[in-house]
Amino acid sequence: MKKDYRPYWLKQAWYKLLHFHIRHFLSPQLEHLGKNPFIVKPWCIELFGGPIFIGDNVSLLGCPDKKTRLTVWSEKKNVKGIHIGDHVLISPGTRISAANSIIIGDSCMLASNSYITDSDWHGIYDRSMPPYDSTFTKLEENVWIGDSAIVCKGVIIGKNSIIGAGSVVTCDIPPNVIAAGNPAKIIRDLDPKKEIITRKDRFSDIREMNQFLEVSEKQNLAGNTLTGWIRSYFFPKKI
């Protein structure tokens, strides 16, 4: 769609429907959901088990062909589960599967189809039962995981580091580097002289950002009508 033909009031009604779904169907499944979540297509977010903690100002995105799945499964009691920090971006198709503890630090970005786990889920020799030696996996602040990358159990990825698309991370990655490959290896260091701007830096003032978006939407949708939107939906045409 090149243009959004919805009138402003209709788009606001759509937002209210999203918030209703989040409040009544998604949030009750979580141990904690922070302030100002931005959740796209919440019915495409699948949660299983717990505890799952999600911080403030998180962007959690799903779509019908790439459902986002957060799973905690263990026969043990009192596992730490999944902890997602503030200002984190989780793209469609991401899977986070914990048997004990997965920590996603503030301002981390997980691209589509990435997979984070803290367990092998089957033993090497006894494959009839899940293993009981699950450990923990941690992404420190401002880590960026590329499209379709896999982060395996017991891995700690240091602050600001980037994991290339399609990589398989099997061991710890230090801070401030770019790593890629299977298994992932360091390919370069980040320039210490250049400032790194995080999602927390960019979007920390949520009230100001929301006011800006509201003004922009009113301008972009000005003049749209219900009949015009229905016509564009059933009879789209080039602009």
C-alpha positions as CSV (number, residue, x, y, z in Angstrom):
1,M,0.0,0.0,0.0
2,K,1.5,3.3,-1.1
3,K,-0.8,5.4,0.9
4,D,-2.9,5.0,4.0
5,Y,-6.5,5.9,3.1
6,R,-7.9,5.4,6.5
7,P,-9.5,8.4,8.2
8,Y,-7.7,9.4,11.4
9,W,-10.6,8.3,13.7
10,L,-10.6,4.9,12.1
11,K,-6.8,4.4,12.7
12,Q,-7.3,5.5,16.3
13,A,-10.0,2.9,16.7
14,W,-7.6,0.3,15.3
15,Y,-5.0,1.3,17.9
16,K,-7.6,0.8,20.6
17,L,-8.4,-2.7,19.3
18,L,-4.7,-3.5,19.5
19,H,-4.4,-2.2,23.0
20,F,-7.5,-4.2,24.0
21,H,-6.0,-7.4,22.7
22,I,-2.7,-6.7,24.4
23,R,-4.3,-6.0,27.7
24,H,-6.8,-8.9,27.8
25,F,-4.9,-11.7,25.9
26,L,-1.2,-11.0,25.8
27,S,-0.4,-9.2,29.1
28,P,-2.0,-11.9,31.4
29,Q,0.4,-14.5,30.0
30,L,3.4,-12.4,31.1
31,E,5.0,-12.0,34.5
32,H,5.6,-8.3,33.7
33,L,4.9,-6.0,30.7
34,G,6.5,-2.6,31.0
35,K,5.2,0.9,30.0
36,N,4.5,2.0,26.4
37,P,4.8,-1.3,24.6
38,F,4.7,-1.0,20.8
39,I,3.3,-4.4,19.7
40,V,2.4,-5.0,16.0
41,K,-0.2,-7.7,15.3
42,P,-0.3,-9.1,18.9
43,W,-2.3,-12.1,17.8
44,C,0.9,-13.2,16.0
45,I,2.9,-13.2,19.2
46,E,2.9,-16.7,20.7
47,L,3.8,-17.2,24.4
48,F,4.3,-20.4,26.2
49,G,5.3,-21.1,29.8
50,G,7.0,-18.6,32.1
51,P,8.2,-16.5,33.7
52,I,8.6,-14.0,30.9
53,F,9.5,-10.4,31.8
54,I,9.3,-7.6,29.2
55,G,10.6,-4.1,30.0
56,D,9.5,-0.6,29.0
57,N,9.2,0.9,25.5
58,V,9.7,-2.5,23.8
59,S,8.9,-3.0,20.1
60,L,7.5,-6.5,19.6
61,L,6.6,-7.3,16.1
62,G,4.7,-10.2,14.6
63,C,3.2,-11.1,11.2
64,P,1.0,-14.0,10.0
65,D,3.8,-15.8,8.1
66,K,6.5,-15.1,10.8
67,K,5.0,-15.5,14.2
68,T,7.2,-14.4,17.1
69,R,7.5,-17.0,19.8
70,L,8.7,-16.6,23.4
71,T,8.9,-20.0,25.2
72,V,9.9,-21.2,28.6
73,W,9.9,-24.9,29.1
74,S,11.4,-26.9,31.9
75,E,10.6,-29.7,34.3
76,K,12.5,-27.8,37.0
77,K,10.8,-25.3,39.2
78,N,11.8,-21.7,39.9
79,V,13.7,-21.2,36.6
80,K,14.5,-17.6,35.8
81,G,12.9,-17.7,32.4
82,I,13.1,-14.8,29.8
83,H,14.1,-11.3,30.8
84,I,13.8,-8.6,28.1
85,G,15.1,-5.2,28.9
86,D,13.9,-1.7,28.0
87,H,13.8,-0.3,24.4
88,V,14.4,-3.7,22.8
89,L,13.4,-4.4,19.2
90,I,12.1,-7.9,18.4
91,S,11.4,-8.5,14.8
92,P,8.9,-10.9,13.2
93,G,9.8,-14.6,13.3
94,T,12.1,-14.3,16.3
95,R,12.2,-17.3,18.6
96,I,13.5,-17.1,22.2
97,S,13.4,-20.5,23.8
98,A,14.5,-20.9,27.5
99,A,14.9,-23.9,29.7
100,N,16.5,-21.9,32.4
101,S,17.5,-18.3,31.8
102,I,17.8,-15.9,28.8
103,I,18.6,-12.2,29.4
104,I,18.2,-9.7,26.6
105,G,19.8,-6.3,27.7
106,D,18.5,-2.8,27.1
107,S,18.3,-1.5,23.5
108,C,19.1,-4.9,21.9
109,M,17.8,-5.5,18.4
110,L,16.8,-8.9,17.1
111,A,16.3,-9.2,13.4
112,S,13.7,-11.4,11.7
113,N,14.0,-15.2,12.2
114,S,16.7,-14.9,14.8
115,Y,16.9,-17.7,17.4
116,I,18.1,-17.4,21.0
117,T,18.3,-20.5,23.3
118,D,19.9,-21.7,26.5
119,S,19.6,-25.4,25.9
120,D,20.4,-28.2,23.4
121,W,16.9,-29.5,24.1
122,H,18.1,-33.1,23.5
123,G,21.1,-35.1,24.8
124,I,23.9,-36.2,22.5
125,Y,23.6,-39.9,23.5
126,D,20.2,-40.0,25.3
127,R,17.9,-38.4,22.9
128,S,14.7,-39.7,24.6
129,M,14.5,-36.9,27.2
130,P,15.4,-33.2,27.3
131,P,18.8,-32.6,28.9
132,Y,19.0,-31.2,32.4
133,D,22.3,-29.3,32.0
134,S,20.7,-26.1,30.5
135,T,22.7,-23.0,31.4
136,F,22.0,-19.4,30.6
137,T,22.4,-17.1,27.6
138,K,22.9,-13.4,27.8
139,L,22.9,-10.5,25.3
140,E,24.4,-7.4,27.0
141,E,23.2,-3.9,26.3
142,N,22.8,-2.7,22.7
143,V,23.6,-6.0,21.0
144,W,22.4,-6.4,17.4
145,I,21.5,-9.9,16.1
146,G,21.3,-10.2,12.3
147,D,18.6,-11.9,10.3
148,S,18.3,-15.7,10.8
149,A,21.3,-15.8,13.2
150,I,21.4,-18.4,16.0
151,V,22.7,-17.8,19.5
152,C,23.4,-21.1,21.3
153,K,23.3,-22.1,24.9
154,G,25.8,-20.6,27.4
155,V,26.8,-17.7,25.2
156,I,27.4,-14.2,26.4
157,I,27.5,-11.5,23.7
158,G,29.2,-8.3,24.9
159,K,27.9,-4.7,24.9
160,N,27.3,-3.1,21.4
161,S,28.5,-6.1,19.5
162,I,26.9,-7.1,16.1
163,I,26.2,-10.7,14.9
164,G,26.0,-11.0,11.1
165,A,23.0,-12.5,9.3
166,G,22.9,-16.2,9.2
167,S,25.6,-16.7,11.8
168,V,25.7,-19.4,14.5
169,V,27.2,-18.2,17.8
170,T,28.6,-21.1,19.8
171,C,31.0,-19.2,22.2
172,D,31.2,-15.9,24.0
173,I,31.6,-12.7,21.9
174,P,33.4,-9.7,23.5
175,P,32.0,-6.2,23.5
176,N,32.3,-3.7,20.6
177,V,33.0,-6.2,17.8
178,I,31.3,-7.5,14.7
179,A,31.2,-11.3,14.4
180,A,29.9,-13.5,11.6
181,G,30.0,-17.0,10.2
182,N,29.4,-20.6,11.3
183,P,30.7,-20.8,13.9
184,A,30.7,-17.0,14.4
185,K,34.2,-15.4,14.6
186,I,35.3,-11.8,15.1
187,I,35.8,-10.1,11.7
188,R,36.4,-6.5,13.0
189,D,36.4,-4.2,15.9
190,L,34.0,-1.2,16.2
191,D,35.7,2.2,16.0
192,P,36.1,3.4,19.6
193,K,36.2,7.0,18.3
194,K,32.7,6.9,16.9
195,E,29.7,7.5,19.1
196,I,27.1,4.7,19.3
197,I,23.5,5.9,19.4
198,T,21.2,3.4,21.0
199,R,17.4,2.9,20.8
200,K,17.3,4.2,24.4
201,D,19.1,7.4,23.3
202,R,16.8,7.9,20.3
203,F,13.5,7.0,21.9
204,S,13.9,7.8,25.6
205,D,11.3,10.7,25.5
206,I,8.2,8.7,24.7
207,R,5.8,11.5,25.4
208,E,7.5,13.8,22.9
209,M,7.8,11.0,20.3
210,N,4.1,10.1,20.7
211,Q,3.1,13.8,20.3
212,F,5.2,14.0,17.1
213,L,3.6,10.8,15.7
214,E,0.1,12.1,16.5
215,V,0.7,15.4,14.7
216,S,2.2,13.5,11.7
217,E,-0.7,11.1,11.4
218,K,-3.3,13.8,11.6
219,Q,-1.5,15.6,8.7
220,N,-0.9,12.5,6.6
221,L,-4.5,11.3,7.0
222,A,-6.2,14.7,6.7
223,G,-9.1,14.5,4.2
224,N,-9.4,10.8,4.2
225,T,-12.9,9.4,4.4
226,L,-14.5,6.1,5.2
227,T,-15.9,5.6,1.7
228,G,-12.5,6.5,0.2
229,W,-10.8,3.9,2.3
230,I,-13.3,1.2,1.4
231,R,-12.9,2.1,-2.3
232,S,-9.1,1.9,-2.0
233,Y,-9.4,-1.5,-0.3
234,F,-11.5,-3.2,-2.9
235,F,-10.5,-1.1,-6.0
236,P,-6.9,-0.1,-5.5
237,K,-5.3,2.1,-8.1
238,K,-1.9,3.7,-8.8
239,I,-1.2,7.0,-7.3
